[in-house]
Amino acid sequence: MYKFSFQNVPSSLRTTDSFTDDSGTDTTSKNDSLSPGESCLVCGALTRGMHFQVATCRACAAFFRRSVKDKKVYRCRRGARSCDLTKPPNGKPICRFCRLQKCYAVGMRIEGSRDEIPSTSTSSNPSSASVSASGSADSPEEFPVYAQVTHGNRLMNRDIDKLIENIKDILRSNNSQANYYVPNGVHTTPFQQIQYAVAKLREEVCPSEPLPIADSYDKMAYYPFQEQYSLKVAKLMMSCEPFVKLPFEDKYKLFKHGWVLIYELERMFSSVEMFGNDVTSKRLLVTKDIAIDVDQTGVYATGMNPAKFEELVKFCFPVKQRMFEILLNPMKQLQITQFELSYMIGLIIFSVTEVRGLAPETKEIGEQVLDSFSSELHNFYIYEFHLPNYAARHAKLVRLISCALQHVHEMKDYMIMAKIFDLFICDLYESELFN
């Protein structure tokens, strides 16, 4: 089970005569030390006023303002995420990670505060709100590394409507995405186009070398990665020429049905490829830079109310366990190849019998493409895999897709319940991308 490791805020904090900012210098005001007052809820130093809706000293207020404004990401100095902030080490700054988490834990908030940080956005270029099919939508400027939590448990995904419009702009194109793996003049089948696109996707979302297991990780890093992933899946789909020729409305319906399934299956496949087929292991590749062991790695959420997050982790534990039972472990036992992963992704892209409201022409094209996929899988099993009786294996591949769909539905149900119980609200899960 995930370990939750935020410190509880102590009922009483010791006071100190001075305090060091993250630069390591003494920033406590002399006026604050002249008259007794309340203790700073972050560091215990004396304070004479309220900052960001909480009784804190000026040093902690300045640190909080700077960290939020600049979207700072810190690491715990000792790795334990439980540093004593009342005892700054001699000659060294105190742990900035623990200090920022303590700021959030005691209730420091930007919204509604007299100290509120003004927006620094000055862009008025209307072209910045859209993206071409060439794929500038997932640039770091448009998608910062970390999302913003407001009101203690609501994850604001910057501008979810802009993300959706970027995806639609990719799908509106009548030109397929360029395939850099294929020499000019070489004809490829629709399945080969998907194979190349899957290889390119995995090159972008997987590390080039195995990652060490993290001692702890920030859950807030997961959601921006998932958003960027959705854009990459749109490009992957647009690498297949028959898909490009479909009406935009049908392409968008197929995208909404399939992108999360592709995400689930690829993450499971990449985790197995990196960490092996041991069904007792619970190691996962979360993002391109984060690998965890569910039984060992601590998890926290920058900016989220600690009590709410602890409840959320416990609440969602069953759906995490189900993921291992119906997806990861069966994939380990089957030991699927990247060819088979590409085949499953192809089936998802052209799920014309699963998605309602598609044009008759779309269904006809989809059925033809699926027939060609089946022929290529047959040749793979017969001539490369040397498996003439592959019906059982094929059935297990199809079952994995059904299990991924089941897990996505369960995850969304849990997110709806988390909203009802006021544990967690995520704009992405409430958007049309999850309908």
BELCOR-V238818 format. One record per backbone hydrogen bond with DSSP energy under -1.0 kcal/mol. CO is the residue of the C=O (numbers start at 1). NH is the residue of the N-H. Records with the same first field share a line. If there is no record, write none. Layout:
CO = NH  NH
This chain:
3 = 299
19 = 27
21 = 24
25 = 21
29 = 33
38 = 47
40 = 44
45 = 40
51 = 54
52 = 109
54 = 51  56
55 = 41
57 = 61
58 = 62
59 = 63
60 = 64
61 = 65
62 = 66
63 = 67
64 = 68
65 = 69
66 = 70
67 = 72
84 = 87
89 = 92
95 = 99
96 = 100
97 = 101
98 = 102
99 = 103
100 = 104
101 = 105
102 = 106
103 = 108
104 = 107
110 = 113
113 = 116
125 = 128
126 = 129
127 = 130
132 = 135
136 = 139
139 = 143
148 = 156
150 = 153  154
152 = 305
153 = 425
154 = 150
155 = 427
156 = 148  158
159 = 163
160 = 164
161 = 165
162 = 166
163 = 167
164 = 168
165 = 169
166 = 170
167 = 171
168 = 172
179 = 182
183 = 186
189 = 193
190 = 194
191 = 195
192 = 196
193 = 197
194 = 198
195 = 199
196 = 200
197 = 201
198 = 202
199 = 203
200 = 204
201 = 205
202 = 206
215 = 298
217 = 300
218 = 221
219 = 222
222 = 226
223 = 227
224 = 228
225 = 229
226 = 230
227 = 231
228 = 232
229 = 233
230 = 234
231 = 235
232 = 236
233 = 237
234 = 238
236 = 239
237 = 240
238 = 177
240 = 244
241 = 245
243 = 246
247 = 251
248 = 252
249 = 253
250 = 254
251 = 255
252 = 256
253 = 257
254 = 258
255 = 259
258 = 262
259 = 263
260 = 264
261 = 265
262 = 266
263 = 267
264 = 268
265 = 269
266 = 270
267 = 271
268 = 272
269 = 273
270 = 274
271 = 275
272 = 276
278 = 281
282 = 294
284 = 292
290 = 286  287
291 = 214
292 = 284
293 = 296  297
298 = 217
300 = 219
301 = 304
305 = 309
306 = 310
307 = 311
308 = 312
309 = 313
310 = 314
311 = 315
312 = 316
316 = 320
317 = 321
318 = 322
319 = 323
320 = 324
321 = 325
322 = 326
323 = 327  328
324 = 329
327 = 331
328 = 332
329 = 333
330 = 334
331 = 335
337 = 341
338 = 342
339 = 343
340 = 344
341 = 345
342 = 346
343 = 347
344 = 348
345 = 349
346 = 350
348 = 351
350 = 352
351 = 354  355
359 = 363
360 = 364
361 = 365
362 = 366
363 = 367
364 = 368
365 = 369
366 = 370
367 = 371
368 = 372
369 = 373
370 = 374
371 = 375
372 = 376
373 = 377
374 = 378
375 = 379
376 = 380
377 = 381
378 = 382
379 = 383
380 = 384  385
381 = 387
388 = 390
390 = 394
391 = 395
392 = 396
393 = 397
394 = 398
395 = 399
396 = 400
397 = 401
398 = 402
399 = 403
400 = 404
401 = 405
402 = 406
403 = 407
404 = 408
405 = 409
406 = 410
407 = 411
408 = 412
409 = 413
410 = 414
411 = 415
412 = 416
413 = 417
414 = 418
415 = 419
416 = 420
417 = 421
418 = 423
419 = 422
425 = 155
426 = 430
431 = 434
432 = 435
